[in-house]
């Protein structure tokens, strides 16, 4: 898997398809890799499958996601999370939220990894190309998808036990973030104003108090962690449901973290100001429809404000992960605009 063109063994894929019950009597005899290309942190490609023997119900093609050469063993560890998600989480949540996974694998020694998921090309699509936001009707479908995900795991007894883990704010992450911010601050020089530097320092100083909300372990769920609109594929005019993909950042957290990431981090101020409230209303309605109780609209608003404030850390982490500046530099201005509009500074 570390080569530029990964090799997938037909017998291994046959075994994987049999394990999940989509292939019975036949076997995979040939695999053709198509459109294998890099993304920011990984590589994806379409596998066209040829079978020998009975193959009714088996997929004609699947998608392969695997690592980029040179990323293994680096500071970024998202691939572990994605493999773990498909191995432990996806199988235990309602059908129709994430793509179906046929195989997932991580090698502890080489850090080679892969996930093989269903090919949704014929039934689903992303409606726009980054960074153009979807139109409001599509955004409502996307925001409803996040609500269905969050409602499915809302206050589940499995959280922090068999699924995910509770983050202890007294442990290393804030200290690690402080180190990464110091690197970021030096690299930015005068591009980062003294006012913004002070806000970052206040965030670090007040981390324990700001994380009091998560320490309650109430109204918590599984969050995606990279919840931008282009990580949701919408159905092509069918009655099917949207599908959420790219699960390398999932964790147990406050649900509004995903919603703030979608809007406060990715939407420029004019678009966000016009549609933010209606999207939050729609999201809350979908949560209630999904069975969430004792969580009113005001509680969502406060979680959204706090999550927006915490997302000023996002550009710093992205810089640390060597994500291109064309992504995180725009995030930086958008998120600070959002914290001004939402009066998030008072939380400090």
Beta strands, then each sheet from edge to edge (+ up, - down):
strand 1: 27-38
strand 2: 42-52
strand 3: 61-67
strand 4: 101-106
strand 5: 113-118
strand 6: 124-125
strand 7: 221-223
strand 8: 232-235
strand 9: 243-244
strand 10: 251-253
sheet 1: 1+ 2- 3+ 5- 4+
sheet 2: 6+ 8- 9+
sheet 3: 7+ 10-
end
